[in-house]
Amino acid sequence: MTDLHDAFVRVEREIGLLLRRSRAISARLARELHPDLDGAAYGLLALLQDAGPLRASDLVARLGLDKSTVSRQVASLVDLGLVDREADPADGRAQVLRTSEEGASRLASIREVRRARWESDLADWPAEDVATLAELLARFNRLGEAREDFSRDAPRG
């Protein structure tokens, strides 16, 4: 029988390791995307590609970062030609951000290499285990998103 406390200790340890590796990988991928790109901006570009177009305020909310950090990263992505700003169709006074053709192309190339790496790393795993890992990670991410939504919407005292 598994001790619940020990299981949570192991989850914390393994997620900590995953996050440390993820930061290092994001920094490397950002440099591959563009030599002048900050590692943290890689995730922002990926989010824009997957969920965009978005307003900067949407990026702040979804990433849980402060406005100045997102603003700095967006400016860098725009300056590098990886993101375009355009008028928000719902409110012409506001702007939305979307990956540029160049940004989408570079991101797609890197994602293909990453997917191939995952495929190679997990080649010995049964397909069911890979699917289970994907489902468990999706559940875990939804939990985090729900917590962020609750924190953002909770009244400030």
N, C-alpha and C positions, 0 to 999 in steps of 0.2 A: 504494500500500500504506500502511495506517495504522500509524503508530508507536505501539506499545502504551503507552509512557511518556506520550506526548502525549495519548493517549486518556484515561488515568487522571487526568492534570492537568485535562483538560476536564471529566471526570465530577465531580471534586472541586469545581471552580469552579461548575458548574451546580447541583450539590446544595446547596452553600453558599448560593447565591442563592435556591434554592427554600426552604430552611429559614428564611432571613431573612424572606422574603415570608410564609411560613406562620405564623411567630410574629406578624407584624403582622396578618395576616388573622384568626388565632385571637383576638387581643385585641379586634378589631373585632366579630367574631361573638359573643364572650362578652358584650360590652356590648349587642349587639342582643338576646341571649337574656335578659339581665337587667342593668340599669345598674350593679348592685353586684357583678357576677361578675368574678373575676380571669380573665385570658386563659388561663392554664394550666389552669383548671378546665374549660374547654370540652372539651378532649380527654378528660378523665376522664369527663365526662358522656356524651360520644359512645361511649366504650368501654363504659360501663355499659349504654347502650342496645343496643349491638351484641352484647355478650358476657355481659351480666348475667343474673341477679343474681350478684354477686361479693363475696367478703370483701375487706376493706381490704388484707389481705396479698396477695391476688391482684392488686389494682391496683398495689401496690408492685412486685411481680415483673414484671408486664406492661409497666408504664410506665418501669421502671428509675429510679424516683424514690426518695428516702429516705422513711422512714415518717412523719416529722414533716410533710413537705410534703404527702403524700397525706392525712394526718389533718386538716391545716388546710383543704385544698381540699374534702374530704368534709364537714367541719363547715359550711363556707360554703354548699355545695350543699344540705345538709339545712336550714340556717337559712332559705335562700331558697325552700324548698318545691319544689326541683327533684329531690331525691333522697329516698327513703324508706329507713329502716333497719327490718329485720325479723329475726325469729329464723331462723337457718339450719335448714332442714328436716332436714339431715343431722346437726346437732349443736345442739340447742336452747340451749346455753350461748353459742354464737357468734352473730354477726350477719352478715347479708348486706345488700348495698346494691343498690338498683334505682332506675331513674329513676321519678319520680312521674308521674302522669298529666299534670300541668302541665309537668314537665320534658320528657316525651316529646312533648307537643304543640308546645312551643316549639322543640325541637330539630328536629322534622319540618318545621316551617315554614321554618326557616333552611336546612336541608338541601335543601329544594325550590328555594329561591332560588339556592343554590350550584350545584345540578345544572343549573338553567337557565342560569346564568352560564357553566359549563363548556360546555354545549351551544352557547351563542352564540359563545364564544371559539374553539371548535374546529369551527364550522360548515363551514369550508372544507376541513377534513381529510377524507380518505376514511374510511369506517367501519372499514376494515381497519387504518388507522393508529391510530385511537382504540383499537381492540381490542388492537393490539400494544402501545401505550403502557400500557394497563391491565394486560396480562399481564406486561410487563417490570417495572412498579412492584410488582406482586404478588410476582414472583420476588425482587426486591430486598428487599421487606419480610420475606419468609420467611427470607432469608439473615440479616437483622438479628435476627429472632426466634430463630433457631437459635443465633446467637452469644450472645444474652442467656441462653438456656436453658443453654448450655454453661458460661458464666461463672458462673451462679448455682449449677449443680450441681457445678462443679469443686471438689476438695478445697482448703481454705485451708491454706497452708503457713506 
